[in-house]
Amino acid sequence: MIIFGTKGYLYQLAILTLVCGRCHNPAAHTLRKRVTKFTLFFVPLFPISTKYLTQCTFCGAEQKVGREQAEQLSAQSAGGPVYGQPQHQQPYQS
């Protein structure tokens, strides 16, 4: 017996501030990459499909974006602050 199937993986690429197309609020949007991989005996072997999405954190609306647009948005966010990392601060002087 051969056991095969698919498994989905979700990667968060960036957090951007965009104007939502549904609620029209300037809100944070997460840029995500969804990869579906073929599995054989529960071992992921190769990707079948890759999709890029943005999701509004205000209303939850998702919008598909192309690969080129996702790379462009990810490059724009690279210049901004890195989330989860401490920011450099001036030393305190009394």
trRosetta pair geometry for C-beta under 8 A, 3 or more apart (Angstrom, degrees):
i j d omega theta_ij theta_ji phi_ij phi_ji
2 40 7.3 -34 -176 -153 99 92
2 41 7.7 -81 -159 -55 63 85
3 40 7.4 125 86 -166 61 46
3 41 5.4 93 65 -94 99 50
3 42 7.0 0 112 -29 124 77
4 38 7.1 -4 -173 -178 105 88
4 39 6.4 165 -156 90 57 61
4 40 5.1 -14 -105 -105 92 63
4 41 7.7 -21 -78 -27 59 47
5 38 7.9 171 98 -155 27 54
5 39 5.3 -14 67 59 70 105
6 36 5.3 9 -179 179 123 101
6 37 6.7 154 -155 78 70 39
6 38 6.0 -43 -99 -101 74 44
6 39 6.4 158 -109 8 18 92
6 48 6.4 -51 -122 12 120 146
7 36 7.3 164 80 -153 32 59
7 37 5.6 -22 61 61 82 90
7 39 5.2 56 -7 -37 107 132
7 44 5.8 -92 53 -85 123 107
8 34 6.3 -11 -167 -171 108 94
8 35 7.2 151 -155 82 57 45
8 36 5.1 -28 -97 -99 75 74
8 37 7.8 162 -93 16 26 72
9 34 7.3 159 81 -155 50 47
9 35 4.7 -14 60 63 101 95
9 36 7.8 -178 20 -81 71 28
9 37 6.7 30 -5 -6 112 111
9 44 7.9 30 -37 -116 124 163
10 32 5.9 -9 -170 -174 92 123
10 33 7.5 153 -157 79 45 50
10 34 5.5 -11 -104 -104 74 74
11 32 6.6 150 78 -160 48 67
11 33 4.4 -13 61 58 104 99
11 34 7.9 -166 24 -73 71 31
11 35 7.2 28 -3 0 109 108
12 15 7.7 13 172 -55 114 81
12 30 5.8 -51 -139 -173 103 115
12 31 7.4 106 -166 75 59 55
12 32 5.6 -37 -102 -101 54 81
13 31 4.5 -61 66 104 105 101
13 32 6.5 174 6 -103 88 23
13 33 5.7 78 -42 -19 116 102
13 52 8.0 -16 5 -137 146 100
13 70 7.0 70 62 178 165 103
13 74 5.1 -59 153 -103 123 117
14 30 7.5 166 88 -156 45 50
14 31 4.4 14 53 39 86 121
14 73 6.6 -172 64 131 142 90
14 74 5.1 179 -21 -118 135 65
14 77 3.8 122 -164 67 137 163
14 78 7.8 -76 -105 -52 130 60
15 28 5.6 -3 -179 -170 101 110
15 29 7.3 160 -158 78 54 41
15 30 5.7 -26 -103 -102 72 65
15 31 7.4 -147 -74 12 25 81
15 77 6.9 139 58 -147 43 141
15 83 5.9 44 24 -27 133 149
16 28 7.1 144 78 -155 34 58
16 29 5.0 -25 68 62 88 92
16 30 7.9 158 22 -95 74 17
16 31 6.1 55 -4 -31 114 109
16 54 7.4 -48 49 -136 121 121
16 73 5.9 -58 -60 -176 157 107
16 76 7.1 51 -118 92 120 115
16 77 5.4 -98 -81 -77 88 119
17 26 6.3 33 172 172 96 92
17 27 7.2 -147 -144 119 68 16
17 28 5.8 -42 -92 -93 66 55
17 29 7.3 143 -111 13 16 81
18 26 7.3 -148 116 -143 20 63
18 27 7.4 -28 65 64 58 56
18 29 4.7 -18 32 3 112 134
18 54 7.0 0 39 174 153 148
18 56 8.0 -106 75 -98 99 84
19 24 6.5 2 177 -155 99 47
19 25 7.2 -176 -147 92 63 22
19 26 5.1 -38 -90 -89 72 68
19 27 8.0 92 -122 17 31 65
20 23 4.7 18 92 48 139 83
20 24 6.1 -90 75 -39 81 16
20 25 5.4 13 24 49 116 68
20 26 7.9 -162 -2 -87 76 19
20 27 5.7 7 -33 33 114 110
20 29 7.3 158 -85 -75 81 113
20 56 4.3 39 -108 -105 124 144
20 58 6.3 -114 -31 50 150 120
20 59 6.3 121 174 25 163 117
20 61 6.2 111 -166 50 116 126
21 24 7.6 19 -154 -73 14 60
21 61 7.1 -129 62 119 81 146
21 63 6.3 83 28 -77 131 147
22 56 6.8 -134 42 8 110 153
22 59 5.7 -132 93 88 120 149
22 61 4.0 146 12 -57 147 166
23 27 7.6 21 76 -1 124 136
23 56 6.6 165 24 149 116 161
23 58 5.8 -127 71 104 154 121
23 59 4.1 160 -35 -31 136 143
23 61 6.9 -177 -12 -3 93 129
25 56 7.7 105 63 -166 98 130
25 58 5.0 -82 77 102 138 173
25 59 7.4 135 28 -23 120 106
27 56 5.5 68 81 -162 128 91
27 57 5.7 -150 155 55 114 80
27 58 3.8 -107 -106 -24 167 119
27 59 7.8 145 36 1 162 77
28 56 8.0 124 83 -156 46 50
28 57 4.6 -1 78 22 93 133
28 58 7.8 131 42 -34 65 83
29 54 4.6 17 166 -179 126 107
29 55 6.3 157 -159 71 74 36
29 56 5.5 -36 -100 -93 87 49
29 57 6.8 -152 -91 -10 32 83
30 54 6.9 161 77 -153 43 56
30 55 5.1 -12 52 54 94 94
30 57 6.7 90 -20 -59 93 99
31 52 7.1 -6 -173 -172 87 98
31 53 7.7 164 -154 87 45 45
31 54 5.5 -23 -98 -99 63 80
31 65 7.7 -43 -136 40 95 143
31 70 6.2 146 -172 -146 119 85
31 73 5.5 169 -95 113 149 129
31 74 6.2 -150 109 -74 155 81
31 77 7.3 -155 14 -8 136 152
32 52 7.2 161 86 -155 49 52
32 53 5.0 -17 63 64 97 91
32 54 7.5 159 18 -93 76 29
32 55 6.6 17 1 -2 122 109
33 50 6.6 -13 -173 -167 96 96
33 51 7.5 156 -158 82 50 44
33 52 5.7 -22 -103 -102 67 72
33 53 8.0 174 -83 23 23 73
33 70 7.2 103 -83 178 92 150
34 50 7.2 155 82 -156 53 46
34 51 4.7 -14 60 62 102 94
34 52 7.7 -172 19 -80 76 23
34 53 6.4 31 -10 0 113 116
35 47 5.2 -63 -169 -125 107 118
35 49 7.4 176 -149 91 45 51
35 50 5.2 -6 -104 -105 77 80
36 47 6.9 101 73 -158 47 71
36 48 4.9 -51 101 58 96 104
36 49 4.7 19 41 49 111 89
36 50 7.8 -148 22 -68 69 41
37 44 4.1 37 119 -156 143 110
37 45 6.8 163 171 48 102 49
37 46 6.5 171 -151 90 86 22
37 47 5.2 -56 -96 -97 76 50
37 48 6.4 159 -119 -1 20 84
38 44 7.4 119 74 -152 39 61
38 45 5.3 -41 88 53 90 103
38 46 5.7 1 40 58 106 73
38 47 7.9 150 4 -138 78 5
38 48 5.4 105 -42 -53 88 108
39 42 5.8 8 169 -130 128 19
39 43 6.1 151 -156 66 81 33
39 44 5.2 -45 -92 -89 87 51
39 45 6.6 156 -111 -2 30 85
40 43 5.9 -32 68 58 67 90
40 45 5.7 32 9 -35 103 130
47 50 6.0 20 169 -53 139 97
50 67 7.6 53 110 -90 117 111
51 64 6.5 -61 -173 -132 107 103
52 64 7.0 100 79 -163 62 63
52 65 4.9 -64 108 72 109 85
52 66 6.9 19 51 121 125 9
52 67 6.2 147 -10 -91 135 47
52 69 7.5 172 99 76 143 88
52 70 3.8 -85 -164 -70 159 147
53 62 5.2 -10 -173 -168 123 106
53 63 6.8 144 -157 72 70 39
53 64 5.9 -44 -100 -100 73 49
53 65 6.9 151 -109 15 20 84
54 62 7.1 157 80 -153 44 55
54 63 5.2 -15 58 58 92 93
54 65 5.8 54 -15 -20 101 125
54 73 7.6 -85 -80 166 123 172
55 60 6.7 -15 -175 -158 100 42
55 61 7.1 175 -148 87 58 38
55 62 4.8 -21 -97 -97 84 77
55 63 7.9 174 -80 18 40 66
56 59 5.1 13 100 46 131 79
56 60 6.3 -51 75 1 84 12
56 61 4.8 25 23 47 119 82
56 62 7.9 -136 11 -68 73 35
57 60 7.7 36 -138 -74 20 50
65 69 4.5 -116 177 92 107 124
65 70 5.2 137 103 -61 116 84
65 73 7.2 10 147 -2 165 141
66 69 4.7 90 56 13 82 103
66 70 6.8 -143 96 -8 40 89
67 70 5.7 -56 -147 36 30 112
67 71 6.4 29 156 -18 65 105
68 71 5.9 -54 -150 35 30 110
68 72 6.4 31 151 -19 63 107
69 72 5.5 -54 -148 37 33 114
69 73 6.3 32 154 -17 67 105
70 73 5.8 -53 -144 38 31 109
70 74 6.2 32 155 -20 64 108
71 74 5.6 -54 -144 38 30 113
71 75 6.3 32 154 -21 64 105
72 75 5.8 -54 -149 34 29 111
72 76 6.6 33 151 -21 62 103
73 76 5.6 -51 -151 32 34 114
73 77 6.6 28 154 -15 65 105
74 77 5.9 -57 -149 38 32 107
74 78 6.7 48 149 -38 63 98
75 78 5.5 -39 -153 11 36 120
76 79 6.8 -57 -176 23 37 105
76 80 7.9 29 138 -15 63 107
77 80 5.4 -54 -161 29 54 117
81 85 7.7 -159 172 63 81 100
81 87 6.4 -29 -140 -94 124 109
82 85 4.2 21 96 24 110 132
